[in-house]
Amino acid sequence: MIDIAQVRRDTPGAETTTHLLACGSSLMPRCVADAVIKHTRLEAQIGGYEAHAQQAAPLEGVYASVARHIGARPREIALMENATVAWCHAFYALPLRKGARVLTCEAEYAANYVAFLQRAKRDGIIIEVIPSDADGALDVEALEHRMGDDVGLIAITWIPTNGGLVNPAAEVGRIARAHGVPYLLDGCQAAGQMRIDVAELGCDFFSATGRKYLRGPRGTGFLYVAERWLDHLEPAMIDHFGAPWVERDRYELRDDARRFETWENSYALRAGLGAAIDYADRIGIEAIEARVRLLADHARSLLAATRGVQLRDLGRERCGIVSVSVDHPEPQSLVARMAEAGFVIGTSAPSSTRLDAERRGLPTLLRLAPHYFNTEDELDRAVAHLGTLL
Ligand SMILES: Cc1ncc(COP(=O)(O)O)c(C=O)c1O
């Protein structure tokens, strides 16, 4: 059981703001902001390189924290500035030949899809969208039927940016493994919201961000690269950190996932990411997952009973992101009006998940995404206030 009073005391923002946008950028706990500030102060005091050297051991520990959190080994982790960079590093490193099919899902995120389009234009890959089942999740049987020798990659989003859906990521992983096809999983909205075990998921690559459900600082993320890729995967771009210049005409790739990193980094933000993951793990990810779902379902039942609101969530298994359309010409203006009353919610435009939005004829949606530190009472008040604006 989570001590709600304690986690709220640990969250300075919760005193003044009802924050219901964990899928955007959640409230940092105090210990996370403190870790960032402490390292920044140290840099100001003794110099950036010196601060890094002095904090080398705890900063190294951030890899161990990420690895423990997702069931990986520290050498399989690269720290990144966001989820998109992490995802792109894996995607652009993969040698996909002309005509190779890349299988994805209808709820795929915009950043990933435009990268597919670029490689379709540049390298001649074929993007194939696996249809959804009757509940709106990726249809695993359809995926199995589409497998073949010309499939170069399966790349899907586990939890889409809107739509409440949890895609069957582990079942997809079993198919990928059975056919020996690389599997790149976008876990951006899952990290910090639910338990992650990369071995159970069967993925080769997993990308995530720090600022959302993990409650880390902005400008953080990570990439998991399964050990089996570390002896041959060549990043699309390298520097002398990921690939030391060992002879005049030769570099050597690092033997770990840090071959995707560059020399310069924000160590203050990394310290914050490590603090965020350790904080989540002290609370317990299973307890977090259960409470997020409880609160999201509470929000869904309140919203379902609100005039002028239509729930737009899909899937048998629902996550913490609650998506609705509203009878209002400018949903964005409602976000501002809610903020004036102390409630942080957000929107999601059709262009962020274009395939799903076009298929379902979705307008701009409102997103409410409670985190475990929220209360039922906050949700009651937020939804009641939204109702008065419609
Ligand atoms: C499903 C999904 N993937 C990837 C991203 C990109 O994450 P980042 O902004 O950290 O690059 C987002 C951001 O909203 C997302 O929702």
The ligand as a MOL file (V3000), in Angstrom:
LIG
                    3D

  0  0  0     0  0            999 V3000
M  V30 BEGIN CTAB
M  V30 COUNTS 16 16 0 0 0
M  V30 BEGIN ATOM
M  V30 1 C 4.2250 6.8120 -27.0110 0
M  V30 2 C 5.2880 7.8610 -27.0160 0
M  V30 3 N 6.4800 7.5800 -27.5650 0
M  V30 4 C 7.4690 8.4930 -27.6030 0
M  V30 5 C 7.2960 9.7460 -27.0820 0
M  V30 6 C 8.4270 10.7180 -27.1830 0
M  V30 7 O 9.0380 10.9330 -25.9590 0
M  V30 8 P 10.1000 12.1070 -25.8020 0
M  V30 9 O 9.3240 13.3820 -25.9260 0
M  V30 10 O 10.7250 11.9280 -24.4720 0
M  V30 11 O 11.0830 11.9800 -26.9070 0
M  V30 12 C 6.0790 10.0920 -26.4900 0
M  V30 13 C 5.8730 11.4340 -25.9310 0
M  V30 14 O 4.7840 11.8600 -25.6570 0
M  V30 15 C 5.0480 9.1160 -26.4530 0
M  V30 16 O 3.8620 9.3870 -25.9060 0
M  V30 END ATOM
M  V30 BEGIN BOND
M  V30 1 1 1 2
M  V30 2 1 2 3
M  V30 3 2 2 15
M  V30 4 2 3 4
M  V30 5 1 4 5
M  V30 6 1 5 6
M  V30 7 2 5 12
M  V30 8 1 6 7
M  V30 9 1 7 8
M  V30 10 2 8 9
M  V30 11 1 8 10
M  V30 12 1 8 11
M  V30 13 1 12 13
M  V30 14 1 12 15
M  V30 15 2 13 14
M  V30 16 1 15 16
M  V30 END BOND
M  V30 END CTAB
M  END
